[in-house]
């Protein structure tokens, strides 16, 4: 099918906390804004790119979170 859902804020928070157990992540969903976002964000069907070009995404959620943490630490001068 080729459709990859965008991770939710909760899924991202879970992935970050799995790597940084001391992380304190909190957020409140603004229902009005979320309704607008839900209507505006349509899933992208990448099946033709996969079929015709052999394309595949380079990052999943786990790799993206790992990369973000590493880059943030590097910018802050911390060790990986």
N, C-alpha and C positions, 0 to 999 in steps of 0.2 A: 504494500500500500504506500510506503514511502513517507507517510506523514509522521513527523516526530513532534510530539507535544512539547511546548515550552515549559520548563519546570516552574512550579509555583514558588512563591516566596517561602512557604513552609518547607518545600523540598530543598531549596537552596540552603535555608537555615539548618536543616537536618544534616546536609552534606558538610557544611562548615563545622558544625558542632562535633561531627564524627571525627574530624581532623584536629579540631581545637576544642577539647572538652571544657576548657575554662571560658569559652566564648559566651557572652551574654547577649543574645539577639532577641529583640522584642519589636513587634510592629502591630499596628491596628489597621484593619482593612477599612477603608472609606468606601462604603457600599455604593454611593453615588458614582464616585470615580471608577470603581471596579466595574460597574455596569457599562460605563462608557468604554473602558478598555476592552471588556469582553466583546462588545459589539464591533470595535475597531480592529481587533487583532484576529485575523483569519489564519487558520493553519495553512502552512505552505506544503503543497504536494510536490515533493522532489523526486517522485518515481521516474519521471522521464529523464532527468539528469542522471539518475542511477542507471537506468536501462540503456540510454543512448551513449553516455559518456563514461560510464563506469565510475561515476562520482560517488563518494561517500564522505560524510562529515568527518572532520579530523578530531573534533572534541565532543565528548558526551559531558554530562553534568559533572561527573567525578573528575575528569581531566581538566575541565574548565576551572573548577574550584581549586584543585591542586595548583594549577598555573597561577591563578589569582593570588593565592596565599604566598607562593614563591616570589612573585613579582612585588607584592606588597612588602614582604620581608626585605627583599633586596633594596627597595627604595628607602626603607627605614634603616638600612645598615645592619639588619639582624642576620644571624646565621640561619640557613635553611633547616 
